Amino acid sequence: MKLQILGTGCAKCEKLYKLAELAANELQLDYEIEKEEDIINIMSFGVMLTPALVIDGQVELVGIIPSLDKMKKLLSEK
């Protein structure tokens, strides 16, 4: 599973990164995670509001930071 956090490096982006990492670790998923901070690349996903979460190339969250339970549910459904 490939997780991408789209954002310019703000505090919310960092929080989403840590939350996704925590949820994936708790679920014991085989994953890789990366930050995408280049605004052109972020816009190529059609994202105009950050932070955003992309799972395996599909934008799943935009502009919000979910609870840990919601993040785990989202990741477990993929």
Buried (B, 14 or more C-beta within 10 A) or exposed (E): EEBBBBBBEEEBBBBBBEBBBEBBEEBEBEBEBEBBBEEEEBEEBEBEEBBBBBBEEEBBBBEEBBEEEBBBEBBEEE
